Amino acid sequence: MPGGKKYRLWLLLLLANCSVLTAQEPVTPIPLTDTSVKSSGQAYSIGDIIITGNKKTKPAIILREIPFKTGDEYLLQDLVTQFEEARRQLMNTALFHTVVVAAKNFEGNRINILVEVKERWYIFPLPYLKPVDRNLNQWLVEQKASLSRVNYGVKVLYNNATGNNDKLRLTLGAGYTKQISFSYDRLYFDKKMKWGLNAVFAYGKNREINYNTVEDKQVFIKNSDVYLRSFVTTSFGLTYRKAINTRHSFGIGYNAEKINDTIVSLNPTYFKEGRNSVQFPWIYYSMTFYDLDYIPYPTKGYAAQIFVGKSGFDKTINLWQLSAKGSASWPLVKKTFLNLNAYGGIKLPFKQPYFNRRFLGYGDVFMQGYEYYVIDGVAGGYLKTTLTRELFNFNIRVPPIKRGKEAQRIPFRIFAKVFGNAGYVHNPEPGENDLSNKMLYSGGFGIDILSFYDVTFKLEWTFNQLGQNGIFIHRKTIF
């Protein structure tokens, strides 16, 4: 065999095997280097990019995530890096169980590429059952797992609805909140695949409402005969994504909310000036940057988000919001990783009604060890540091339901970790609350379990500066 052809065949096998081995474990990104491929000094042109396995997903959606295109030229040793980057980007779309990016064959100085994907199941009509409390720990312990504090109903989740990586959500809810909501999110609608859109509508009402915060805990009132709160919200937004890792979002919306007069008498500052209703428009801009090996549980890379919003344009509601989040992850040694997470935000002007003073303890903005508390304010932030060690990485084989079908494998990764938090919230009107306007600290250790469909279960034993400790359950999110 002539030397050139022999070299090409050897390289073809190497590139294919590297990509296949990487894709067989989609939750275990394996960094590939070019040290195993010696440079020939010869540039090769990308030929055909052949996509297989995409029964639903449009080819253009897949090609949008690949960092190379037909006609691009690379040295052979650089192709390994390009293949791994393409595989990583496609896995982070959350459209596929597995992705293979490999060299298919050579045609002179042209190299044809194979992209093989295995799609996920995209439509989930599900019964809806979710506690309304800020986290599962508060519902289980403080609310004693009360079923009266649970939303239930039907939710339809339709991912990749038209094959364009779009998401359709419809919720018909009863229980704690009587609600109907609809949302649609499409990443791209133009031919150049840079512009996307999203739309949301929700209407609901409650018989119970959190009307104040005392001793850094929410205070509720309930009336079984009348609804104490009703709301309508709608929004429309555009997204712009020129580069692979950065997305810009712009949006407008409208909110209307009304509370019972009982709430006004209990907390005249719930809305401004003792009002029992507000209606206001809002606008926002956000920039999100991801350069992570695996978004649901990163072990390498960086992410950042900046948000600027304006709610209301008169004295009734006048709020500017600015916030920033950041995440950084580094592999230290084999199977050991360091992660830093930071958040900071400010609300202007500082004098705000009660329903605009929520800060730490709501949604994904919280400090570990303070799950039973809320810390209201208008400015502040936190820093979280986590050291993780991968203990196990395995698959459980699930026999096929029908004969002739391929057996499924459910992947599991298990990590041990230690962590620490530090944070601060400024509240010019703290009232009967002690956790604002002081430094807060916490730390602990735990186990993270990563599995099918990006599900992460976190079990943590955390200690805070109040001398309290406990076991807490969380779901993992970057932002």
RAFENPE-V949600 format. One record per run of one state. SS is the DSSP state (helix for helix, strand for strand, loop for the rest). FROM is the first residue (numbers start at 1). TO is the last residue. If there is no record, write none. Layout:
[[SS & FROM & TO] [SS & FROM & TO]]
This chain:
[[loop & 1 & 2] [helix & 3 & 24] [loop & 25 & 33] [helix & 34 & 36] [loop & 37 & 42] [strand & 43 & 52] [loop & 53 & 58] [helix & 59 & 65] [loop & 66 & 72] [strand & 73 & 75] [helix & 76 & 91] [loop & 92 & 95] [strand & 96 & 107] [loop & 108 & 109] [strand & 110 & 119] [loop & 120 & 122] [strand & 123 & 131] [loop & 132 & 135] [helix & 136 & 142] [loop & 143 & 146] [helix & 147 & 149] [strand & 150 & 159] [loop & 160 & 166] [strand & 167 & 175] [loop & 176 & 176] [strand & 177 & 186] [loop & 187 & 194] [strand & 195 & 206] [loop & 207 & 207] [strand & 208 & 214] [loop & 215 & 216] [strand & 217 & 222] [loop & 223 & 228] [strand & 229 & 240] [loop & 241 & 245] [strand & 246 & 259] [loop & 260 & 260] [helix & 261 & 266] [loop & 267 & 271] [helix & 272 & 274] [loop & 275 & 276] [strand & 277 & 292] [loop & 293 & 294] [helix & 295 & 297] [loop & 298 & 300] [strand & 301 & 311] [loop & 312 & 318] [strand & 319 & 333] [loop & 334 & 335] [strand & 336 & 348] [loop & 349 & 353] [helix & 354 & 356] [loop & 357 & 359] [strand & 360 & 360] [loop & 361 & 361] [strand & 362 & 362] [loop & 363 & 364] [strand & 365 & 365] [loop & 366 & 374] [strand & 375 & 375] [loop & 376 & 378] [strand & 379 & 398] [loop & 399 & 407] [strand & 408 & 426] [loop & 427 & 439] [strand & 440 & 450] [loop & 451 & 451] [helix & 452 & 454] [loop & 455 & 455] [strand & 456 & 464] [loop & 465 & 468] [strand & 469 & 475] [loop & 476 & 479]]
